[in-house]
Amino acid sequence: MIDTGLLISLIVLVAVPVIWARASDLRIDGERLTDAAIGPLIAGLLSARVATLLMDDPEALRSFKDASVIRGGVDFWPGVLAAMAVVAWTARRAGQGPWQRLAALAPFALVAYAVFEATCIFREGCYGPRSPVGFQPAGIQSTMFPVGWMVAAVVLAAAILVHRSTWGPRTKLWAAVMAVSWSRALASFWLPKIGEGLTRAHQWSLAVAILGSIVGIGAYAGRLGRKDQDSN
């Protein structure tokens, strides 16, 4: 049975960044966005699904039918890491800079993720805290504020900022990762969950956000230190 809501989300997720790139006549190292992103996208989805099965149900890996059901769950950050690895590997094979290619793709990846969050209304519904303004997901008796829409707005703003900035490629990539990780980590506090502890997705996002922030602060402090040494 086809999950119509998920199918709509995936179609819009792919279509919006592609339309943006074509309307602006933007290319990634001379390639169309679809050509540059299709490999990393497939690798990310497959890796995200395999990571989930390895941690939740390794036996399902023996069944292609069970393993291929993305609706059964995907771990976001392992998928992101795999996609980034494919981008870097592709860039090296083409004799290009991995950081530059990752930074060039980052705004479009952010837009795609923002679209996915915003299309929660087509999937299981847009969850969040109870609110007089919002949506009523199936099976819920009250309306909920769509936290996914807030995440989408933050990530979309980050995409525009990263795209228009004059930052170096590593800074652009760092900013993109921080925008997604912190928005996911903070939003998860207002999303429904089973049990008292943090969900694995929440733990992943918090870990990436905190570790990334430490790395960013350390890099900035090191840069300031080098400037001080150069000025003496």
C-alpha positions in Angstrom: 0.0 0.0 0.0 1.4 3.4 -1.0 1.8 6.0 1.8 0.3 8.9 -0.1 1.3 11.5 2.4 4.9 10.4 2.5 5.0 10.2 -1.3 3.7 13.8 -1.6 6.4 15.0 0.9 9.2 13.3 -1.0 8.0 14.7 -4.4 7.8 18.3 -3.0 11.1 17.8 -1.1 12.9 17.1 -4.4 10.9 19.5 -6.6 11.3 22.7 -4.7 15.1 22.9 -4.6 15.3 21.7 -8.2 12.9 24.5 -9.3 14.9 27.0 -7.3 18.2 26.0 -8.9 16.8 25.9 -12.4 14.9 29.3 -12.0 18.2 30.8 -10.8 20.3 28.9 -13.4 22.5 27.7 -10.5 24.8 24.8 -11.0 27.0 22.7 -8.6 30.5 22.6 -10.2 28.9 22.8 -13.6 26.3 20.1 -12.9 22.6 20.4 -12.6 21.4 20.1 -9.0 19.5 16.8 -9.8 22.7 15.2 -11.1 24.8 16.4 -8.2 22.3 15.5 -5.5 20.7 12.2 -6.6 23.6 10.0 -5.5 24.0 11.6 -2.0 20.2 11.5 -1.6 19.9 7.8 -2.3 22.9 7.0 -0.2 21.5 9.0 2.7 18.1 7.3 2.6 19.6 3.8 2.4 22.0 4.5 5.2 19.4 6.1 7.4 17.1 3.0 6.9 19.9 0.5 7.5 21.1 2.4 10.7 17.6 2.2 12.1 17.3 -1.5 11.4 20.7 -2.2 12.8 19.7 -0.6 16.1 16.0 -1.7 16.2 15.5 -4.8 14.2 18.6 -6.4 12.6 16.6 -9.4 11.5 14.6 -7.2 9.1 17.7 -6.7 7.1 17.2 -10.2 5.7 14.0 -9.2 4.1 14.2 -6.7 1.3 10.5 -5.9 1.7 10.8 -5.0 5.3 14.1 -3.2 4.9 12.8 -1.0 2.0 9.9 0.4 3.9 11.2 3.9 4.7 8.0 4.6 6.6 9.2 2.0 9.1 11.7 4.6 10.4 15.0 6.2 9.4 17.7 7.7 11.6 18.3 11.2 10.3 21.9 11.9 11.2 23.5 8.7 10.0 21.8 9.4 6.7 23.2 13.0 6.7 26.7 11.7 7.4 26.4 9.1 4.6 25.2 11.7 2.1 28.0 14.1 3.0 30.5 11.3 2.6 29.3 10.6 -0.9 29.4 14.3 -1.8 33.0 14.5 -0.5 34.0 11.3 -2.4 32.4 12.5 -5.6 34.2 15.8 -5.4 37.6 14.2 -4.8 37.1 11.9 -7.8 36.4 14.9 -10.0 39.4 16.7 -8.7 37.3 19.3 -6.8 37.4 20.5 -3.3 35.1 18.5 -1.0 34.4 21.4 1.3 33.4 23.7 -1.6 31.0 21.1 -3.0 29.5 20.4 0.4 29.0 24.1 1.0 27.5 24.6 -2.5 24.9 21.9 -1.9 24.1 22.9 1.7 21.5 25.6 0.9 19.5 23.2 -1.3 19.7 20.5 1.3 18.4 23.0 3.9 15.5 23.9 1.6 14.7 20.3 1.1 14.7 19.6 4.8 12.5 22.7 5.5 10.0 21.4 2.9 9.9 18.0 4.5 9.2 19.5 7.9 6.5 21.8 6.5 4.7 18.9 4.7 4.0 17.2 8.0 0.4 18.1 7.3 0.4 15.5 4.5 1.9 12.7 6.6 1.0 11.8 10.2 0.0 15.4 11.0 1.8 18.3 12.5 2.4 17.6 16.2 3.4 20.0 19.0 2.1 21.4 22.3 -1.6 21.8 22.7 -2.7 25.1 21.4 -6.0 26.9 20.4 -4.3 27.6 17.1 -2.9 24.8 15.0 -3.9 21.4 13.5 -5.6 18.4 14.9 -3.7 15.3 13.9 -5.6 12.1 13.4 -6.5 10.3 16.7 -5.8 13.5 18.8 -8.7 15.2 20.5 -7.2 18.7 20.6 -5.4 21.0 18.2 -1.6 21.3 18.4 0.8 24.0 17.4 2.7 22.8 14.4 6.3 22.7 15.7 7.4 21.3 12.3 6.5 24.6 10.7 8.6 26.5 13.1 11.6 24.3 12.3 10.9 24.7 8.6 10.9 28.5 9.0 14.2 28.5 10.9 15.9 26.1 8.5 14.6 28.0 5.4 16.0 31.3 6.9 19.3 29.5 7.4 19.3 28.3 3.8 18.9 31.9 2.5 21.6 33.1 4.9 24.1 30.5 3.9 23.3 30.9 0.2 23.8 34.7 0.2 26.7 34.8 2.7 30.4 35.4 1.7 31.6 32.9 4.3 34.2 30.3 3.6 32.9 26.8 2.7 33.6 25.2 6.1 31.8 28.0 7.9 28.8 27.7 5.5 28.7 23.9 6.1 29.0 24.4 9.9 26.2 27.0 9.9 23.9 24.6 8.0 24.6 21.7 10.4 24.0 23.9 13.4 20.7 25.3 12.1 19.3 21.8 11.6 20.7 20.2 14.7 19.7 22.9 17.1 16.2 23.4 15.6 15.6 19.6 15.7 17.0 19.3 19.3 14.9 22.2 20.6 11.8 21.2 18.7 11.9 17.7 20.1 11.2 19.0 23.6 7.6 19.9 22.4 7.0 16.8 20.3 5.1 13.7 21.7 7.1 10.7 22.7 6.8 7.3 24.4 8.4 7.0 27.8 10.1 9.6 30.0 13.6 9.7 28.5 14.8 11.4 25.3 14.1 9.7 22.1 17.1 8.5 20.0 16.4 11.1 17.4 16.5 13.8 20.1 19.7 12.4 21.5 21.4 12.4 18.1 20.4 16.0 17.4 21.5 17.2 20.8 24.8 15.4 20.5 25.5 16.9 17.0 24.4 20.4 18.1 26.5 20.4 21.3 29.6 18.8 19.6 29.3 21.1 16.6 29.0 24.2 18.8 32.1 23.2 20.8 34.0 22.6 17.5 32.9 26.0 16.1 33.8 27.9 19.3 37.1 26.2 19.4 37.9 27.0 15.8 36.9 30.6 16.3 39.0 30.9 19.5 42.0 29.4 17.6 41.5 31.9 14.8 41.5 34.8 17.2 44.6 33.4 18.9 46.4 33.3 15.5 45.4 36.8 14.7 46.8 38.0 18.1 50.1 36.2 17.4 50.4 37.7 13.9 49.8 41.2 15.3 52.5 40.9 17.9 
